[in-house]
Amino acid sequence: MIAVNEYLRDLLLETHDLESFLNALTHISAETLSVAGGPVHCGITLRRHKRAGTVASNSDLAQELDEVQYSFGEGPCLAACSEHRTISIPDIEKDGRWPEYFAAISDAGVRSMLAVPFTLDSEDTAAINLYAMRSHAFGAEAVKQAEAYAEQASALLNLAVRMARHRDNEENLKLALASRTTIDLAVGIIMGQNKCSQERAIEILKSASSSRNIKLRHVAEAVIASTTNSPVSTHFDA
């Protein structure tokens, strides 16, 4: 368990890629929580703003099984998310909960399921979903192991979400600064061409944007392109 978490932590810190981290998490979860009698399929459900989606899976089947559940709006992994508790289905043919969902996936050959929630620092909820092709695949020890694994992985998942949010904010800031650079250059060109003030140049730029129904940055790019073929770039200090 320690080695698995060290690997995931190193992967997260090296790649800074939330998608790669989550996909690795599903593959490792399926492998470490595998049972006799066939492979375990694994998906991770993230529920945000009352909408659920599979953010990673180790197989197409896991993705499909998750999505069928979302179409019904109820099922083991959604219950694990909303109730924040482990949901174990030893045998879907004998379980009386969610009969429509179980009937819909009966042809897939799944016989038992296990859904374990993650602990997130936000209002979002998430759970890891495990599917096996034989009944009673997840005994008491497997459930205990899955819960311990999810508890330890939750810290890494929270770190991954925070890193992704920070990276998105940083990229948005760079885009905003790059747009500002383009607009400022265009304003300077208009001032020179029209012998006008900065305020008047901005008005001209905004008027062109409004009348043509084109974003201000795109109008600014056209102004710059009319005077030079050299690309405009914004420099950021490391």
Sine and cosine of phi, psi and omega as CSV:
sin_phi,cos_phi,sin_psi,cos_psi,sin_omega,cos_omega
0.00,0.00,-0.67,0.74,0.01,-1.00
-0.89,0.46,-0.69,0.72,-0.02,-1.00
-0.89,0.46,-0.63,0.77,0.01,-1.00
-0.89,0.46,-0.73,0.69,-0.02,-1.00
-0.93,0.38,-0.56,0.83,0.06,-1.00
-0.91,0.41,-0.64,0.77,0.02,-1.00
-0.90,0.44,-0.73,0.69,0.00,-1.00
-0.90,0.44,-0.65,0.76,0.02,-1.00
-0.89,0.47,-0.72,0.70,0.01,-1.00
-0.89,0.45,-0.65,0.76,0.02,-1.00
-0.87,0.48,-0.70,0.71,-0.02,-1.00
-0.90,0.44,-0.70,0.71,-0.05,-1.00
-0.95,0.32,-0.51,0.86,-0.03,-1.00
-0.98,0.18,-0.65,0.76,-0.10,-0.99
-0.99,-0.10,-0.46,0.89,-0.09,-1.00
0.82,0.58,0.45,0.89,-0.09,-1.00
-0.92,-0.40,0.95,-0.32,-0.06,-1.00
-0.89,0.45,-0.64,0.77,-0.03,-1.00
-0.90,0.44,-0.71,0.71,0.02,-1.00
-0.89,0.45,-0.65,0.76,0.01,-1.00
-0.88,0.48,-0.73,0.68,-0.05,-1.00
-0.92,0.38,-0.62,0.78,0.04,-1.00
-0.91,0.42,-0.65,0.76,0.06,-1.00
-0.89,0.46,-0.61,0.79,0.01,-1.00
-0.89,0.46,-0.65,0.76,0.00,-1.00
-0.93,0.38,-0.66,0.75,-0.01,-1.00
-0.91,0.41,-0.68,0.73,0.00,-1.00
-0.93,0.37,-0.62,0.78,0.02,-1.00
-0.89,0.46,-0.70,0.71,0.00,-1.00
-0.89,0.46,-0.61,0.79,-0.03,-1.00
-0.96,0.29,-0.74,0.68,-0.07,-1.00
-0.96,0.27,-0.40,0.91,-0.01,-1.00
-0.96,-0.30,0.34,0.94,-0.02,-1.00
-0.92,0.39,0.40,-0.92,-0.01,-1.00
-0.78,-0.63,0.28,-0.96,0.03,-1.00
-0.94,0.33,0.53,-0.85,0.08,-1.00
0.99,-0.14,0.28,0.96,0.06,-1.00
0.71,-0.70,0.25,-0.97,-0.04,-1.00
-0.95,0.31,0.38,-0.92,0.11,-0.99
-0.98,-0.22,0.73,-0.69,0.05,-1.00
-0.98,-0.22,0.65,-0.76,-0.16,-0.99
-0.71,-0.70,0.68,-0.73,0.10,-0.99
-0.68,-0.73,0.39,-0.92,0.07,-1.00
-0.88,-0.47,0.86,-0.51,0.01,-1.00
-0.99,-0.12,0.75,-0.66,0.12,-0.99
-0.88,-0.47,0.79,-0.61,0.00,-1.00
-0.92,-0.39,0.89,-0.45,-0.02,-1.00
-0.77,-0.64,0.73,-0.68,0.02,-1.00
0.79,0.61,0.68,0.73,0.05,-1.00
0.92,0.40,0.21,0.98,0.06,-1.00
-0.89,-0.46,0.75,-0.67,-0.06,-1.00
-0.96,-0.29,0.51,-0.86,0.05,-1.00
-0.40,-0.92,0.44,-0.90,0.05,-1.00
-1.00,0.03,0.90,-0.43,-0.06,-1.00
-1.00,-0.02,-0.22,0.98,0.04,-1.00
-0.25,-0.97,0.47,-0.88,0.06,-1.00
-0.39,-0.92,0.39,-0.92,0.01,-1.00
-0.99,-0.13,-0.01,1.00,0.01,-1.00
-0.34,-0.94,0.36,-0.93,0.07,-1.00
-0.89,0.45,-0.56,0.83,-0.02,-1.00
-0.90,0.44,-0.69,0.73,0.02,-1.00
-0.87,0.49,-0.67,0.75,0.03,-1.00
-0.88,0.48,-0.71,0.70,-0.02,-1.00
-0.91,0.41,-0.67,0.74,-0.01,-1.00
-0.90,0.43,-0.63,0.78,0.06,-1.00
-0.90,0.44,-0.73,0.69,-0.09,-1.00
-0.92,0.39,-0.56,0.83,0.08,-1.00
-0.88,0.47,-0.64,0.77,0.02,-1.00
-0.89,0.46,-0.67,0.74,0.01,-1.00
-0.89,0.46,-0.57,0.82,-0.02,-1.00
-0.90,0.43,-0.47,0.88,0.05,-1.00
-1.00,0.06,-0.33,0.94,0.01,-1.00
0.97,0.24,0.19,0.98,0.03,-1.00
-0.34,-0.94,0.40,-0.92,-0.02,-1.00
0.43,-0.90,0.00,-1.00,-0.09,-1.00
-0.84,0.54,-0.76,0.65,-0.09,-1.00
-0.95,0.31,-0.55,0.83,0.05,-1.00
-0.93,0.36,-0.59,0.81,0.06,-1.00
-0.92,0.39,-0.64,0.77,0.03,-1.00
-0.88,0.47,-0.62,0.78,0.02,-1.00
-0.92,0.38,-0.78,0.62,-0.11,-0.99
-0.96,0.28,-0.57,0.82,-0.03,-1.00
-1.00,-0.10,-0.15,0.99,-0.02,-1.00
0.76,0.65,0.81,0.58,0.08,-1.00
-0.51,-0.86,0.37,-0.93,-0.01,-1.00
-0.95,0.32,0.72,-0.69,0.06,-1.00
-0.90,-0.44,0.89,-0.45,-0.01,-1.00
-0.92,-0.40,0.77,-0.64,0.04,-1.00
-0.87,-0.49,1.00,-0.06,-0.02,-1.00
-0.88,0.47,-0.61,0.79,-0.02,-1.00
-0.50,-0.87,0.93,-0.36,-0.09,-1.00
-0.92,0.39,-0.35,0.94,0.00,-1.00
-0.97,0.23,-0.30,0.95,-0.03,-1.00
-0.92,-0.39,-0.02,1.00,-0.01,-1.00
-1.00,0.01,0.79,-0.62,-0.07,-1.00
-1.00,0.09,-0.12,0.99,0.00,-1.00
-0.99,0.11,0.55,-0.84,0.09,-1.00
0.77,0.64,0.79,0.62,-0.06,-1.00
-0.87,0.49,-0.59,0.81,-0.02,-1.00
-0.91,0.41,-0.67,0.74,0.03,-1.00
-0.90,0.43,-0.72,0.69,-0.01,-1.00
-0.89,0.46,-0.61,0.80,0.03,-1.00
-0.91,0.41,-0.59,0.80,-0.05,-1.00
-0.93,0.36,-0.47,0.88,-0.04,-1.00
-0.97,-0.26,0.12,0.99,-0.08,-1.00
-0.87,0.49,-0.58,0.82,-0.01,-1.00
-0.94,0.33,-0.26,0.96,-0.01,-1.00
-0.97,0.25,-0.24,0.97,0.04,-1.00
1.00,0.02,0.08,1.00,0.01,-1.00
-0.96,0.28,0.72,-0.69,-0.01,-1.00
-0.89,-0.46,-0.48,0.88,0.01,-1.00
-0.64,-0.77,0.44,-0.90,-0.07,-1.00
-0.63,-0.78,0.41,-0.91,0.07,-1.00
-0.58,-0.82,0.79,-0.61,0.03,-1.00
-0.82,-0.57,0.82,-0.57,-0.05,-1.00
-0.83,-0.56,0.80,-0.60,-0.04,-1.00
-0.98,0.22,0.48,-0.88,0.19,-0.98
-1.00,-0.04,0.33,-0.95,0.09,-1.00
-0.96,-0.28,0.94,-0.33,-0.03,-1.00
-0.97,-0.25,0.43,-0.90,-0.02,-1.00
-0.99,0.11,-0.09,1.00,-0.05,-1.00
-0.92,-0.40,-0.11,-0.99,0.05,-1.00
-0.97,0.22,-0.18,0.98,0.06,-1.00
-0.93,0.37,0.43,-0.90,0.06,-1.00
-0.80,-0.60,0.43,-0.90,-0.02,-1.00
-0.48,-0.88,0.41,-0.91,0.03,-1.00
-0.49,-0.87,0.48,-0.88,0.10,-1.00
-0.98,-0.18,0.75,-0.66,-0.11,-0.99
-0.91,-0.42,0.81,-0.59,-0.03,-1.00
-0.89,-0.46,0.73,-0.68,-0.03,-1.00
-0.83,-0.55,0.73,-0.69,0.03,-1.00
-0.80,-0.60,0.43,-0.90,-0.08,-1.00
-1.00,-0.05,0.17,0.99,0.10,-0.99
-0.71,-0.71,0.45,-0.89,-0.01,-1.00
-0.96,0.29,0.41,-0.91,0.03,-1.00
0.82,0.58,0.60,0.80,-0.02,-1.00
-0.96,0.27,-0.47,0.88,-0.06,-1.00
-0.93,-0.37,1.00,-0.06,0.02,-1.00
-0.98,0.19,-0.10,-1.00,-0.06,-1.00
-0.85,0.53,-0.65,0.76,-0.02,-1.00
-0.93,0.37,-0.63,0.78,0.01,-1.00
-0.92,0.40,-0.63,0.77,0.04,-1.00
-0.89,0.45,-0.71,0.71,0.01,-1.00
-0.88,0.48,-0.66,0.75,0.00,-1.00
-0.91,0.41,-0.67,0.74,0.00,-1.00
-0.90,0.44,-0.65,0.76,0.01,-1.00
-0.91,0.40,-0.65,0.76,0.03,-1.00
-0.92,0.40,-0.63,0.78,0.01,-1.00
-0.91,0.42,-0.71,0.70,-0.01,-1.00
-0.89,0.45,-0.62,0.79,0.01,-1.00
-0.89,0.46,-0.70,0.72,0.01,-1.00
-0.95,0.31,-0.61,0.79,-0.01,-1.00
-0.95,0.32,-0.39,0.92,-0.01,-1.00
-0.85,0.52,-0.64,0.77,0.00,-1.00
-0.89,0.46,-0.65,0.76,0.02,-1.00
-0.94,0.35,-0.61,0.79,0.01,-1.00
-0.91,0.42,-0.66,0.75,0.06,-1.00
-0.89,0.46,-0.66,0.75,0.03,-1.00
-0.90,0.44,-0.66,0.75,0.00,-1.00
-0.89,0.45,-0.67,0.74,0.01,-1.00
-0.91,0.42,-0.67,0.74,0.01,-1.00
-0.91,0.42,-0.65,0.76,0.01,-1.00
-0.91,0.42,-0.65,0.76,0.01,-1.00
-0.91,0.42,-0.65,0.76,0.01,-1.00
-0.91,0.42,-0.66,0.75,0.02,-1.00
-0.90,0.43,-0.66,0.75,-0.01,-1.00
-0.91,0.41,-0.64,0.77,0.03,-1.00
-0.90,0.44,-0.66,0.75,0.02,-1.00
-0.90,0.44,-0.64,0.77,0.01,-1.00
-0.91,0.42,-0.68,0.74,0.01,-1.00
-0.91,0.41,-0.64,0.77,0.04,-1.00
-0.89,0.45,-0.62,0.78,0.04,-1.00
-0.90,0.43,-0.68,0.73,0.01,-1.00
-0.89,0.45,-0.66,0.75,0.03,-1.00
-0.89,0.45,-0.65,0.76,0.00,-1.00
-0.91,0.42,-0.67,0.75,0.01,-1.00
-0.92,0.39,-0.64,0.77,0.02,-1.00
-0.90,0.44,-0.65,0.76,0.03,-1.00
-0.90,0.43,-0.64,0.77,0.01,-1.00
-0.89,0.45,-0.64,0.77,0.03,-1.00
-0.88,0.48,-0.72,0.69,0.00,-1.00
-0.87,0.49,-0.71,0.70,-0.02,-1.00
-0.91,0.42,-0.68,0.74,0.00,-1.00
-0.88,0.47,-0.66,0.75,0.02,-1.00
-0.90,0.44,-0.67,0.74,0.01,-1.00
-0.90,0.44,-0.64,0.77,0.04,-1.00
-0.87,0.49,-0.67,0.75,0.02,-1.00
-0.89,0.46,-0.65,0.76,0.01,-1.00
-0.90,0.44,-0.70,0.72,-0.01,-1.00
-0.90,0.43,-0.63,0.77,0.04,-1.00
-0.87,0.50,-0.68,0.73,-0.01,-1.00
-0.93,0.36,-0.64,0.77,-0.05,-1.00
-0.96,0.29,-0.57,0.82,-0.11,-0.99
-0.96,-0.27,0.00,1.00,-0.02,-1.00
0.78,0.63,0.72,0.69,-0.07,-1.00
-0.86,-0.51,0.08,-1.00,0.02,-1.00
-0.98,0.20,0.20,-0.98,0.04,-1.00
-0.89,0.46,-0.66,0.75,-0.01,-1.00
-0.88,0.48,-0.67,0.74,0.00,-1.00
-0.92,0.38,-0.61,0.79,0.02,-1.00
-0.90,0.44,-0.63,0.77,0.03,-1.00
-0.91,0.41,-0.64,0.76,0.04,-1.00
-0.88,0.47,-0.67,0.74,0.02,-1.00
-0.88,0.47,-0.69,0.72,-0.02,-1.00
-0.90,0.43,-0.71,0.71,-0.01,-1.00
-0.92,0.40,-0.62,0.79,0.01,-1.00
-0.89,0.45,-0.68,0.74,0.03,-1.00
-0.91,0.42,-0.62,0.78,0.02,-1.00
-0.89,0.45,-0.69,0.73,-0.04,-1.00
-0.94,0.34,-0.72,0.70,-0.06,-1.00
-0.93,0.38,-0.52,0.86,-0.01,-1.00
-1.00,-0.07,-0.12,0.99,-0.05,-1.00
0.84,0.55,0.71,0.71,0.00,-1.00
-0.85,-0.53,0.60,-0.80,0.01,-1.00
-0.85,0.53,0.57,-0.82,-0.06,-1.00
-0.83,0.55,-0.65,0.76,-0.03,-1.00
-0.90,0.43,-0.63,0.78,-0.03,-1.00
-0.93,0.37,-0.59,0.81,0.08,-1.00
-0.90,0.43,-0.68,0.74,0.01,-1.00
-0.89,0.46,-0.64,0.76,0.02,-1.00
-0.89,0.46,-0.61,0.79,0.02,-1.00
-0.92,0.40,-0.63,0.78,0.04,-1.00
-0.88,0.47,-0.71,0.70,0.00,-1.00
-0.91,0.42,-0.67,0.74,-0.02,-1.00
-0.89,0.46,-0.44,0.90,-0.01,-1.00
-0.96,0.28,-0.23,0.97,-0.04,-1.00
-0.91,-0.42,-0.34,0.94,-0.03,-1.00
-0.46,-0.89,0.51,-0.86,0.07,-1.00
-1.00,-0.06,-0.09,1.00,-0.04,-1.00
-0.98,0.21,0.69,-0.72,0.01,-1.00
-0.94,0.35,0.51,-0.86,0.05,-1.00
-1.00,-0.06,0.71,-0.71,0.01,-1.00
-0.71,-0.71,0.48,-0.88,0.04,-1.00
-0.94,-0.34,0.78,-0.63,-0.06,-1.00
-0.99,-0.15,0.74,-0.67,0.03,-1.00
-0.89,-0.45,0.72,-0.69,0.06,-1.00
-0.95,0.30,0.63,-0.78,0.01,-1.00
-0.95,0.31,0.00,0.00,0.00,0.00
